[in-house]
């Protein structure tokens, strides 16, 4: 099979991987934390998060989901966040809590969002503040009961200007507060 992109792989990067090496994304990440705890895991907005920092934040989020919301294995949690630090932290937290992650495009229209939330039976959504007006339009027609809002600098310790949360979502919880 012709795979020209493999010519750009660095030393030690295998051309083929064994998808059965790890039983879950959490096992894969835990192994990375054990090996690379103080190494950069993600970079965003001029800030770097180490594997250990992501591990701590994702564990805090998972604990909050389980203790405050009663999330259990198989519950569906939507993640409607762009590529910022909060995404991997929330993703790993959702997986650690045993829930099923439902990826949602932050650019969805209200109709698209309503369909996906209903189809998946989502009761909790982690959503970028800039996308909250779309959710506010349709939330009463979905099973969503808990809204967790994400600003771009959340989990990074960086204050970045963002669109405000839609005021119709009066009981939303801030992701930054959840991590505390």
Rosetta blueprint (number, residue, H / E / L):
1 X L
2 X L
3 X L
4 X H
5 X H
6 X H
7 X H
8 X H
9 X L
10 X L
11 X L
12 X L
13 X L
14 X L
15 X L
16 X L
17 X L
18 X L
19 X L
20 X L
21 X L
22 X L
23 X L
24 X L
25 X H
26 X H
27 X H
28 X H
29 X H
30 X H
31 X H
32 X H
33 X H
34 X H
35 X H
36 X H
37 X L
38 X L
39 X L
40 X E
41 X E
42 X E
43 X E
44 X E
45 X L
46 X L
47 X E
48 X E
49 X E
50 X E
51 X H
52 X H
53 X H
54 X H
55 X H
56 X H
57 X H
58 X H
59 X H
60 X H
61 X H
62 X H
63 X H
64 X H
65 X H
66 X H
67 X H
68 X H
69 X H
70 X L
71 X L
72 X L
73 X L
74 X L
75 X L
76 X E
77 X E
78 X E
79 X E
80 X E
81 X L
82 X L
83 X L
84 X L
85 X H
86 X H
87 X H
88 X H
89 X H
90 X H
91 X H
92 X H
93 X H
94 X H
95 X H
96 X H
97 X L
98 X L
99 X L
100 X E
101 X E
102 X E
103 X E
104 X L
105 X L
106 X L
107 X L
108 X L
109 X L
110 X H
111 X H
112 X H
113 X H
114 X H
115 X H
116 X H
117 X H
118 X H
119 X H
120 X H
121 X L
122 X L
123 X L
124 X E
125 X E
126 X E
127 X E
128 X E
129 X H
130 X H
131 X H
132 X H
133 X H
134 X H
135 X H
136 X H
137 X H
138 X H
139 X H
140 X H
141 X H
142 X L
143 X L
144 X L
145 X L
146 X E
147 X E
148 X E
149 X E
150 X E
151 X L
152 X L
153 X L
154 X L
155 X L
156 X L
157 X L
158 X L
159 X L
160 X L
161 X L
162 X L
163 X L
164 X L
165 X L
166 X L
167 X L
168 X L
169 X L
170 X L
171 X L
172 X L
173 X E
174 X E
175 X H
176 X H
177 X H
178 X H
179 X H
180 X L
